[in-house]
Structures are given as C-alpha cells and as structure tokens.
Amino acid sequence: MEYLVISFRSRAHTVRFAEFLRKNGVYCQIINTPKEAGVGCGLSVRVSVKDRSAAQKAARITDYASFAGFFLVKTVGAKRVIKSI
C-alpha cells in the first residue's frame, strides 16, 4: 500500500489545505503525522499517489509558510517506510 502525506507545522494550515483539496475535487484525509517523518504539527493530509500532481499544485497555490513537505509512505509487510519527495 502506498499513499502520500503532506505535512505542515501548523494545524490550522493542515485543515485549510485539506479543505482546499476537497473543494477542488481531491479526496483526502487528515491523519496523525507518521512519527518516521519527524516533522510537522502532529497532523498531516493524506492523499492517494494518483493525486500527487494535484496536491503539489495545491501546495504551490496555497503557499503556506508552515509547509513541511511531501512524504511517500509505503507499507512493506509489517514495516512502514517513509521517503521525503
């Protein structure tokens, strides 16, 4: 299983970003930031890998100063691997 996590250093920006994505037709969820990412405010936005370009475009448009990054999360067996992208 693979998905993207978009992390911010502000909970308010996390929620606003998720709302922006939803208003623009991108399904997303607000989740706890995976501890392996080691960044953010504790909450992140989760999107499908297929929505990567839309999420990246949204990040450029919203341009929140608290933006911390995009992370690809892969589950391999019982292990979760996170890579900054």
PyMOL CGO cylinders between C-alpha atoms (Angstrom):
from pymol import cmd
from pymol.cgo import CYLINDER

trace = [
    CYLINDER, 0.00, 0.00, 0.00, 1.28, 3.47, -0.92, 0.3, 1, 1, 1, 1, 1, 1,
    CYLINDER, 1.28, 3.47, -0.92, -0.01, 6.94, -0.19, 0.3, 1, 1, 1, 1, 1, 1,
    CYLINDER, -0.01, 6.94, -0.19, 1.24, 10.50, 0.18, 0.3, 1, 1, 1, 1, 1, 1,
    CYLINDER, 1.24, 10.50, 0.18, 1.40, 12.55, 3.36, 0.3, 1, 1, 1, 1, 1, 1,
    CYLINDER, 1.40, 12.55, 3.36, 1.57, 16.33, 3.16, 0.3, 1, 1, 1, 1, 1, 1,
    CYLINDER, 1.57, 16.33, 3.16, 2.85, 17.84, 6.37, 0.3, 1, 1, 1, 1, 1, 1,
    CYLINDER, 2.85, 17.84, 6.37, 2.61, 21.35, 7.83, 0.3, 1, 1, 1, 1, 1, 1,
    CYLINDER, 2.61, 21.35, 7.83, 3.96, 22.91, 11.03, 0.3, 1, 1, 1, 1, 1, 1,
    CYLINDER, 3.96, 22.91, 11.03, 0.54, 24.44, 11.70, 0.3, 1, 1, 1, 1, 1, 1,
    CYLINDER, 0.54, 24.44, 11.70, -2.66, 22.57, 12.50, 0.3, 1, 1, 1, 1, 1, 1,
    CYLINDER, -2.66, 22.57, 12.50, -4.73, 25.41, 11.06, 0.3, 1, 1, 1, 1, 1, 1,
    CYLINDER, -4.73, 25.41, 11.06, -2.83, 25.24, 7.75, 0.3, 1, 1, 1, 1, 1, 1,
    CYLINDER, -2.83, 25.24, 7.75, -3.27, 21.46, 7.68, 0.3, 1, 1, 1, 1, 1, 1,
    CYLINDER, -3.27, 21.46, 7.68, -7.04, 21.83, 8.00, 0.3, 1, 1, 1, 1, 1, 1,
    CYLINDER, -7.04, 21.83, 8.00, -7.20, 24.68, 5.46, 0.3, 1, 1, 1, 1, 1, 1,
    CYLINDER, -7.20, 24.68, 5.46, -5.12, 22.71, 2.97, 0.3, 1, 1, 1, 1, 1, 1,
    CYLINDER, -5.12, 22.71, 2.97, -7.41, 19.68, 3.30, 0.3, 1, 1, 1, 1, 1, 1,
    CYLINDER, -7.41, 19.68, 3.30, -10.44, 21.92, 2.75, 0.3, 1, 1, 1, 1, 1, 1,
    CYLINDER, -10.44, 21.92, 2.75, -8.79, 23.42, -0.33, 0.3, 1, 1, 1, 1, 1, 1,
    CYLINDER, -8.79, 23.42, -0.33, -8.13, 19.97, -1.77, 0.3, 1, 1, 1, 1, 1, 1,
    CYLINDER, -8.13, 19.97, -1.77, -11.71, 18.84, -1.11, 0.3, 1, 1, 1, 1, 1, 1,
    CYLINDER, -11.71, 18.84, -1.11, -13.15, 21.96, -2.73, 0.3, 1, 1, 1, 1, 1, 1,
    CYLINDER, -13.15, 21.96, -2.73, -11.05, 21.16, -5.79, 0.3, 1, 1, 1, 1, 1, 1,
    CYLINDER, -11.05, 21.16, -5.79, -12.19, 17.56, -6.05, 0.3, 1, 1, 1, 1, 1, 1,
    CYLINDER, -12.19, 17.56, -6.05, -9.28, 15.77, -4.40, 0.3, 1, 1, 1, 1, 1, 1,
    CYLINDER, -9.28, 15.77, -4.40, -10.22, 13.13, -1.83, 0.3, 1, 1, 1, 1, 1, 1,
    CYLINDER, -10.22, 13.13, -1.83, -8.08, 13.48, 1.28, 0.3, 1, 1, 1, 1, 1, 1,
    CYLINDER, -8.08, 13.48, 1.28, -8.00, 12.69, 4.97, 0.3, 1, 1, 1, 1, 1, 1,
    CYLINDER, -8.00, 12.69, 4.97, -6.46, 14.42, 7.95, 0.3, 1, 1, 1, 1, 1, 1,
    CYLINDER, -6.46, 14.42, 7.95, -4.28, 11.90, 9.79, 0.3, 1, 1, 1, 1, 1, 1,
    CYLINDER, -4.28, 11.90, 9.79, -1.69, 11.81, 12.54, 0.3, 1, 1, 1, 1, 1, 1,
    CYLINDER, -1.69, 11.81, 12.54, 1.71, 12.55, 11.05, 0.3, 1, 1, 1, 1, 1, 1,
    CYLINDER, 1.71, 12.55, 11.05, 3.73, 9.33, 10.92, 0.3, 1, 1, 1, 1, 1, 1,
    CYLINDER, 3.73, 9.33, 10.92, 6.46, 9.56, 13.55, 0.3, 1, 1, 1, 1, 1, 1,
    CYLINDER, 6.46, 9.56, 13.55, 9.01, 8.37, 10.98, 0.3, 1, 1, 1, 1, 1, 1,
    CYLINDER, 9.01, 8.37, 10.98, 8.53, 11.64, 9.08, 0.3, 1, 1, 1, 1, 1, 1,
    CYLINDER, 8.53, 11.64, 9.08, 9.79, 13.57, 12.11, 0.3, 1, 1, 1, 1, 1, 1,
    CYLINDER, 9.79, 13.57, 12.11, 8.18, 16.87, 11.06, 0.3, 1, 1, 1, 1, 1, 1,
    CYLINDER, 8.18, 16.87, 11.06, 5.05, 18.91, 11.39, 0.3, 1, 1, 1, 1, 1, 1,
    CYLINDER, 5.05, 18.91, 11.39, 2.47, 19.73, 13.99, 0.3, 1, 1, 1, 1, 1, 1,
    CYLINDER, 2.47, 19.73, 13.99, 1.20, 16.21, 14.53, 0.3, 1, 1, 1, 1, 1, 1,
    CYLINDER, 1.20, 16.21, 14.53, -1.45, 16.32, 11.82, 0.3, 1, 1, 1, 1, 1, 1,
    CYLINDER, -1.45, 16.32, 11.82, -0.98, 15.81, 8.10, 0.3, 1, 1, 1, 1, 1, 1,
    CYLINDER, -0.98, 15.81, 8.10, -3.07, 15.42, 4.97, 0.3, 1, 1, 1, 1, 1, 1,
    CYLINDER, -3.07, 15.42, 4.97, -3.19, 12.00, 3.33, 0.3, 1, 1, 1, 1, 1, 1,
    CYLINDER, -3.19, 12.00, 3.33, -3.87, 11.67, -0.40, 0.3, 1, 1, 1, 1, 1, 1,
    CYLINDER, -3.87, 11.67, -0.40, -3.64, 8.91, -2.97, 0.3, 1, 1, 1, 1, 1, 1,
    CYLINDER, -3.64, 8.91, -2.97, -0.46, 8.63, -5.03, 0.3, 1, 1, 1, 1, 1, 1,
    CYLINDER, -0.46, 8.63, -5.03, -2.61, 9.21, -8.14, 0.3, 1, 1, 1, 1, 1, 1,
    CYLINDER, -2.61, 9.21, -8.14, -3.45, 12.69, -6.79, 0.3, 1, 1, 1, 1, 1, 1,
    CYLINDER, -3.45, 12.69, -6.79, 0.20, 13.70, -6.37, 0.3, 1, 1, 1, 1, 1, 1,
    CYLINDER, 0.20, 13.70, -6.37, 0.27, 16.33, -9.12, 0.3, 1, 1, 1, 1, 1, 1,
    CYLINDER, 0.27, 16.33, -9.12, -2.99, 17.92, -7.94, 0.3, 1, 1, 1, 1, 1, 1,
    CYLINDER, -2.99, 17.92, -7.94, -1.69, 18.05, -4.36, 0.3, 1, 1, 1, 1, 1, 1,
    CYLINDER, -1.69, 18.05, -4.36, 1.63, 19.54, -5.45, 0.3, 1, 1, 1, 1, 1, 1,
    CYLINDER, 1.63, 19.54, -5.45, -0.17, 22.17, -7.49, 0.3, 1, 1, 1, 1, 1, 1,
    CYLINDER, -0.17, 22.17, -7.49, -2.40, 22.96, -4.48, 0.3, 1, 1, 1, 1, 1, 1,
    CYLINDER, -2.40, 22.96, -4.48, 0.69, 23.33, -2.27, 0.3, 1, 1, 1, 1, 1, 1,
    CYLINDER, 0.69, 23.33, -2.27, 2.16, 25.86, -4.72, 0.3, 1, 1, 1, 1, 1, 1,
    CYLINDER, 2.16, 25.86, -4.72, -1.13, 27.78, -4.91, 0.3, 1, 1, 1, 1, 1, 1,
    CYLINDER, -1.13, 27.78, -4.91, -1.78, 27.93, -1.16, 0.3, 1, 1, 1, 1, 1, 1,
    CYLINDER, -1.78, 27.93, -1.16, 1.91, 28.64, -0.36, 0.3, 1, 1, 1, 1, 1, 1,
    CYLINDER, 1.91, 28.64, -0.36, 1.60, 28.22, 3.43, 0.3, 1, 1, 1, 1, 1, 1,
    CYLINDER, 1.60, 28.22, 3.43, 4.76, 29.24, 5.27, 0.3, 1, 1, 1, 1, 1, 1,
    CYLINDER, 4.76, 29.24, 5.27, 4.29, 26.25, 7.59, 0.3, 1, 1, 1, 1, 1, 1,
    CYLINDER, 4.29, 26.25, 7.59, 4.56, 23.72, 4.74, 0.3, 1, 1, 1, 1, 1, 1,
    CYLINDER, 4.56, 23.72, 4.74, 6.96, 20.95, 5.82, 0.3, 1, 1, 1, 1, 1, 1,
    CYLINDER, 6.96, 20.95, 5.82, 6.96, 18.60, 2.85, 0.3, 1, 1, 1, 1, 1, 1,
    CYLINDER, 6.96, 18.60, 2.85, 5.59, 15.67, 0.90, 0.3, 1, 1, 1, 1, 1, 1,
    CYLINDER, 5.59, 15.67, 0.90, 6.28, 12.12, 2.01, 0.3, 1, 1, 1, 1, 1, 1,
    CYLINDER, 6.28, 12.12, 2.01, 5.68, 8.84, 0.23, 0.3, 1, 1, 1, 1, 1, 1,
    CYLINDER, 5.68, 8.84, 0.23, 4.52, 6.17, 2.67, 0.3, 1, 1, 1, 1, 1, 1,
    CYLINDER, 4.52, 6.17, 2.67, 4.89, 2.51, 1.70, 0.3, 1, 1, 1, 1, 1, 1,
    CYLINDER, 4.89, 2.51, 1.70, 3.86, -0.45, 3.79, 0.3, 1, 1, 1, 1, 1, 1,
    CYLINDER, 3.86, -0.45, 3.79, 6.06, -3.46, 3.15, 0.3, 1, 1, 1, 1, 1, 1,
    CYLINDER, 6.06, -3.46, 3.15, 4.90, -6.41, 5.19, 0.3, 1, 1, 1, 1, 1, 1,
    CYLINDER, 4.90, -6.41, 5.19, 4.61, -5.11, 8.73, 0.3, 1, 1, 1, 1, 1, 1,
    CYLINDER, 4.61, -5.11, 8.73, 7.08, -2.27, 8.16, 0.3, 1, 1, 1, 1, 1, 1,
    CYLINDER, 7.08, -2.27, 8.16, 6.22, 1.29, 7.16, 0.3, 1, 1, 1, 1, 1, 1,
    CYLINDER, 6.22, 1.29, 7.16, 8.82, 3.10, 5.02, 0.3, 1, 1, 1, 1, 1, 1,
    CYLINDER, 8.82, 3.10, 5.02, 8.64, 6.87, 4.59, 0.3, 1, 1, 1, 1, 1, 1,
    CYLINDER, 8.64, 6.87, 4.59, 10.56, 8.82, 1.97, 0.3, 1, 1, 1, 1, 1, 1,
    CYLINDER, 10.56, 8.82, 1.97, 10.64, 12.59, 1.52, 0.3, 1, 1, 1, 1, 1, 1,
    CYLINDER, 10.64, 12.59, 1.52, 9.72, 13.58, -2.04, 0.3, 1, 1, 1, 1, 1, 1,
]
cmd.load_cgo(trace, "trace")
